[in-house]
Amino acid sequence: MMNSNRPTNFVAILFLALMSACSTIANGSDAGSPNNSVTTAPGLLSGSNKQNLGEITFNGCPPQGDGGDAILNENKNRVDNGNYQPTDFNTILNLQWPQETERRAHDTWSTGAQAQVAQTEGLPVAVVGYLALARQEGPETPNCHSTTDADYHVWFIDHPGGAVDRVNSIIAETTPRVRVNHTQWTVNNLLAIAQAGTQVRISGWLMLDPEHPEQLGKTRGTLWEIHPIMQIELSQNGQWVPLDSGSVPQGGSTSLNGDNPPSTTSTSTTSSGQTSCPGLSYTCSQLTCEQAKACLAAGNKSLDGNGDGIPCNSKCSQ
């Protein structure tokens, strides 16, 4: 005999299943801070543009580096080009991340945190903005603590502002594995572009670097980075011109190899009699103590090698 209650029971079961699923979504675990949304941020391309990391061993250093967070090092050391999609500067600046990831290696993150970061990390982006400052980093695990193969740390901002305007910057980095094919990507050239206020387009891979949350609100606006940079283009005559084939703006280094000190129209003193910085790429050997102090204040942290707040100790600590 047919059970006349079967359709009714089926509907009831289906209803309960749907209610249970909705409850699970609504009460799912929070992988990060309250403002961290697990949905893809507006303005970002879909994950379909992601691809497997292209990796090489460079000067004897494997992509995993020689310690620390091996997954982070692999992300930093990728060398593959991608289909870079135009992305608004503020879209990256406003991206959230799980708070639990800060200062922790990837393999210690919860499954929820890994899933949240994976939605955005590894997207190929092309972002228009301006350079504020650039410097060579010291020995690090991604480069097996090499003293010669080092990343270049670039502060990227959304308006021409210079070295003092880095609170809302995005960090972008060139790596030696990529830079070996771009001989014009020197610190001097990058500083010249920053000084001239030339608009640039940086293309590369979106990556979360959880290691430096203490810099937020000081010298960076987000833990999301463009790392590594795969292309640097300058706005020249209404066209995007690769730095490799373009000309460095006047007011900075006029040599594409970046070996010469930047030309400048600045005098050694201002109209008020105070000493000014003749150029952010000048070294201690080219500066007086007063000029070095002015350049340190303007953002050239390389003059303060030991971090004691005194630039060019051989000249200024006497």
C-alpha positions as CSV (number, residue, x, y, z in Angstrom):
1,M,0.0,0.0,0.0
2,M,1.4,3.4,-1.0
3,N,2.3,5.8,1.9
4,S,0.3,9.0,1.4
5,N,2.6,10.9,3.8
6,R,5.8,10.3,1.7
7,P,5.6,13.6,-0.3
8,T,5.0,15.5,2.8
9,N,7.9,13.9,4.6
10,F,10.2,14.5,1.7
11,V,9.3,18.3,1.7
12,A,9.9,18.4,5.4
13,I,13.3,16.8,5.2
14,L,14.3,19.0,2.3
15,F,13.2,22.1,4.3
16,L,15.3,21.0,7.4
17,A,18.3,20.4,5.2
18,L,18.2,23.8,3.7
19,M,17.7,25.5,7.1
20,S,20.7,23.6,8.4
21,A,22.9,24.7,5.5
22,C,21.9,28.3,5.9
23,S,22.7,28.1,9.6
24,T,26.1,26.7,9.0
25,I,26.9,29.6,6.6
26,A,25.6,32.2,8.9
27,N,27.5,30.9,11.9
28,G,30.7,29.8,10.2
29,S,34.0,30.3,12.1
30,D,35.8,33.6,11.8
31,A,39.3,33.0,10.4
32,G,40.5,36.6,11.1
33,S,39.6,40.0,12.5
34,P,35.9,41.2,12.4
35,N,36.5,43.3,9.3
36,N,38.0,40.4,7.3
37,S,35.5,39.2,4.7
38,V,36.0,35.8,3.1
39,T,34.4,37.0,-0.1
40,T,36.5,38.2,-3.1
41,A,37.1,41.9,-2.8
42,P,35.4,44.2,-5.4
43,G,37.7,45.1,-8.3
44,L,39.8,41.9,-8.2
45,L,39.9,39.5,-11.0
46,S,38.7,35.9,-10.6
47,G,40.9,33.1,-9.5
48,S,40.8,31.7,-13.0
49,N,43.9,33.9,-13.8
50,K,46.0,32.1,-11.3
51,Q,48.6,29.6,-12.4
52,N,51.2,27.3,-10.9
53,L,54.4,29.0,-9.6
54,G,57.3,29.0,-11.9
55,E,60.4,28.3,-9.9
56,I,64.2,28.1,-10.4
57,T,67.3,27.5,-8.3
58,F,69.2,30.8,-8.5
59,N,72.9,30.9,-7.8
60,G,72.6,27.8,-5.8
61,C,69.6,29.0,-3.8
62,P,66.4,26.9,-4.1
63,P,63.0,28.6,-4.3
64,Q,62.3,27.6,-0.7
65,G,65.3,29.6,0.5
66,D,67.4,28.4,3.5
67,G,65.0,28.7,6.4
68,G,61.9,30.4,7.8
69,D,58.6,30.1,6.0
70,A,59.3,27.9,3.0
71,I,55.9,28.6,1.4
72,L,56.3,32.4,1.7
73,N,59.8,32.1,0.2
74,E,58.4,30.2,-2.7
75,N,55.8,32.8,-3.3
76,K,58.4,35.5,-3.2
77,N,60.8,33.7,-5.6
78,R,58.4,32.8,-8.4
79,V,59.7,33.8,-11.9
80,D,56.7,33.1,-14.2
81,N,54.9,35.8,-16.1
82,G,51.1,36.1,-15.9
83,N,48.1,37.7,-17.5
84,Y,48.3,40.9,-15.5
85,Q,44.9,42.5,-15.0
86,P,44.3,46.2,-14.3
87,T,43.6,46.6,-10.6
88,D,42.9,49.8,-8.7
89,F,45.4,50.8,-6.1
90,N,42.8,51.2,-3.3
91,T,41.4,47.7,-4.0
92,I,44.7,46.2,-2.9
93,L,45.1,48.8,-0.1
94,N,41.7,47.9,1.4
95,L,42.1,44.1,1.1
96,Q,41.7,42.3,4.5
97,W,43.6,39.3,5.8
98,P,43.1,36.8,8.7
99,Q,44.6,38.3,11.8
100,E,45.8,34.9,12.9
101,T,48.3,34.8,10.0
102,E,50.4,37.8,11.4
103,R,53.9,36.8,12.2
104,R,53.1,33.1,11.6
105,A,54.4,30.7,9.0
106,H,51.9,29.5,6.4
107,D,51.9,25.9,7.6
108,T,50.6,26.9,11.0
109,W,47.5,28.7,9.7
110,S,44.1,27.3,10.2
111,T,42.2,25.8,7.3
112,G,39.9,28.8,7.2
113,A,42.8,31.3,7.1
114,Q,44.5,29.4,4.3
115,A,41.3,29.3,2.3
116,Q,40.7,33.0,2.8
117,V,44.2,34.0,1.7
118,A,44.1,31.6,-1.2
119,Q,41.2,33.5,-2.7
120,T,43.4,36.5,-3.4
121,E,47.1,35.4,-3.2
122,G,48.7,34.6,-6.5
123,L,46.5,36.9,-8.6
124,P,48.4,38.7,-11.4
125,V,47.8,42.4,-11.1
126,A,48.8,45.6,-12.9
127,V,48.6,48.7,-10.8
128,V,49.1,52.4,-11.6
129,G,50.7,54.7,-9.1
130,Y,53.9,56.4,-8.1
131,L,57.1,55.4,-6.3
132,A,58.0,56.9,-3.0
133,L,61.3,55.3,-2.1
134,A,63.4,52.2,-2.9
135,R,66.2,50.5,-1.1
136,Q,68.2,47.3,-1.2
137,E,67.3,44.8,1.5
138,G,69.9,42.9,3.6
139,P,70.5,39.1,3.6
140,E,67.2,37.2,4.0
141,T,66.1,33.6,3.9
142,P,64.4,33.7,0.5
143,N,67.8,34.5,-1.0
144,C,69.7,32.1,1.2
145,H,71.2,35.0,3.2
146,S,73.3,36.1,0.1
147,T,75.0,39.5,0.6
148,T,74.9,40.1,-3.2
149,D,71.5,38.7,-4.3
150,A,69.0,40.8,-2.5
151,D,65.5,42.1,-2.9
152,Y,64.8,45.7,-3.6
153,H,62.1,47.1,-1.3
154,V,59.9,49.6,-3.2
155,W,57.2,51.8,-1.5
156,F,54.4,52.3,-4.0
157,I,51.8,55.1,-3.5
158,D,48.8,56.4,-5.3
159,H,50.0,60.0,-5.8
160,P,53.3,61.8,-6.3
161,G,54.4,62.4,-2.7
162,G,57.9,61.2,-2.1
163,A,59.7,59.4,0.7
164,V,57.9,61.0,3.6
165,D,54.5,59.8,2.4
166,R,54.5,56.0,3.0
167,V,51.7,55.5,5.6
168,N,49.3,54.3,3.0
169,S,51.8,52.7,0.7
170,I,51.8,49.2,-0.9
171,I,55.1,47.4,-0.7
172,A,56.3,46.0,-4.0
173,E,59.6,44.1,-4.3
174,T,62.0,43.2,-7.1
175,T,63.9,40.0,-6.6
176,P,67.3,39.0,-8.0
177,R,65.8,36.0,-9.8
178,V,63.6,38.4,-11.9
179,R,66.0,41.4,-11.9
180,V,68.7,39.4,-13.6
181,N,66.7,40.0,-16.8
182,H,66.1,43.7,-16.1
183,T,69.5,45.4,-15.8
184,Q,67.9,48.9,-15.6
185,W,66.0,48.1,-12.4
186,T,68.5,49.7,-10.1
187,V,67.9,51.4,-6.8
188,N,69.3,54.6,-8.3
189,N,66.9,54.5,-11.2
190,L,63.9,53.7,-9.0
191,L,64.9,56.7,-6.7
192,A,65.1,58.9,-9.7
193,I,61.6,57.9,-10.8
194,A,60.3,58.6,-7.3
195,Q,62.0,62.1,-7.2
196,A,60.6,63.1,-10.5
197,G,57.0,62.0,-9.6
198,T,56.7,60.0,-12.8
199,Q,53.6,57.8,-13.0
200,V,54.4,54.1,-13.2
201,R,52.6,50.8,-13.8
202,I,53.8,47.9,-11.8
203,S,52.8,44.4,-12.8
204,G,53.4,41.3,-10.7
205,W,51.9,38.8,-8.3
206,L,49.7,39.6,-5.3
207,M,51.1,38.1,-2.1
208,L,50.4,38.3,1.6
209,D,53.5,39.0,3.7
210,P,52.5,38.5,7.3
211,E,55.9,39.2,8.8
212,H,55.7,42.9,9.5
213,P,52.4,44.0,11.0
214,E,54.3,46.5,13.2
215,Q,54.9,48.6,10.1
216,L,51.2,49.2,9.4
217,G,50.2,52.8,9.7
218,K,53.9,53.8,9.6
219,T,55.7,52.7,6.5
220,R,53.0,50.5,4.9
221,G,49.3,50.5,4.6
222,T,48.7,46.8,4.1
223,L,50.3,43.4,4.5
224,W,49.4,42.6,0.9
225,E,52.3,43.2,-1.5
226,I,53.1,43.0,-5.2
227,H,55.9,40.5,-4.9
228,P,57.6,39.8,-7.0
229,I,57.4,42.7,-9.5
230,M,57.5,41.3,-13.0
231,Q,57.3,44.5,-15.0
232,I,57.9,48.2,-14.4
233,E,56.6,50.7,-16.9
234,L,56.8,54.5,-17.1
235,S,54.2,56.9,-18.4
236,Q,56.0,58.7,-21.2
237,N,54.4,60.7,-24.0
238,G,51.0,59.1,-23.3
239,Q,52.4,55.5,-23.6
240,W,53.5,52.9,-21.1
241,V,57.2,52.3,-21.7
242,P,59.2,49.5,-20.0
243,L,61.9,50.9,-17.7
244,D,64.3,48.6,-19.6
245,S,63.8,50.6,-22.8
246,G,62.7,54.0,-21.4
247,S,64.7,57.0,-20.1
248,V,65.1,57.8,-16.5
249,P,63.5,61.2,-15.7
250,Q,65.7,64.2,-15.1
251,G,66.1,65.1,-11.5
252,G,67.3,61.6,-10.7
253,S,70.0,59.4,-12.2
254,T,70.6,60.2,-15.8
255,S,72.4,56.9,-16.3
256,L,70.3,53.9,-17.1
257,N,72.8,51.7,-15.4
258,G,72.2,53.6,-12.2
259,D,76.0,53.9,-11.4
260,N,76.2,57.6,-11.5
261,P,74.9,59.9,-8.7
262,P,71.7,61.7,-9.7
263,S,71.9,65.1,-11.3
264,T,70.0,67.7,-9.4
265,T,69.1,71.4,-9.5
266,S,69.1,71.6,-5.7
267,T,71.7,73.6,-3.9
268,S,73.4,72.5,-0.7
269,T,71.4,75.0,1.4
270,T,67.8,76.3,1.3
271,S,66.8,79.9,1.3
272,S,66.5,79.8,5.0
273,G,70.1,78.7,5.4
274,Q,69.3,75.1,6.3
275,T,71.2,72.3,4.6
276,S,69.1,70.2,2.1
277,C,69.5,66.8,0.7
278,P,71.1,66.9,-2.8
279,G,69.6,63.5,-3.8
280,L,68.1,60.4,-2.2
281,S,70.5,58.1,-4.0
282,Y,73.7,59.8,-2.7
283,T,76.0,57.8,-0.5
284,C,77.9,58.8,2.6
285,S,81.1,59.4,0.6
286,Q,79.3,62.0,-1.5
287,L,77.7,63.9,1.4
288,T,78.7,66.2,4.3
289,C,77.3,65.3,7.7
290,E,74.6,68.0,7.5
291,Q,73.6,66.8,4.0
292,A,73.5,63.2,5.3
293,K,71.2,64.2,8.1
294,A,68.9,66.0,5.7
295,C,68.8,62.9,3.4
296,L,68.1,60.6,6.3
297,A,65.2,62.9,7.3
298,A,64.0,62.8,3.7
299,G,63.8,59.0,3.7
300,N,67.2,57.6,2.7
301,K,67.5,55.0,5.5
302,S,70.5,53.3,3.8
303,L,72.6,56.1,5.3
304,D,71.9,54.7,8.8
305,G,73.3,51.3,8.4
306,N,73.3,50.4,12.1
307,G,69.9,51.9,12.9
308,D,71.1,54.2,15.6
309,G,69.5,57.3,14.1
310,I,72.8,58.8,13.1
311,P,73.7,58.8,9.4
312,C,77.2,58.2,8.1
313,N,78.7,57.5,11.5
314,S,82.2,58.0,10.2
315,K,81.3,61.6,9.6
316,C,78.5,62.4,12.0
317,S,79.4,60.6,15.2
318,Q,82.7,62.5,15.7
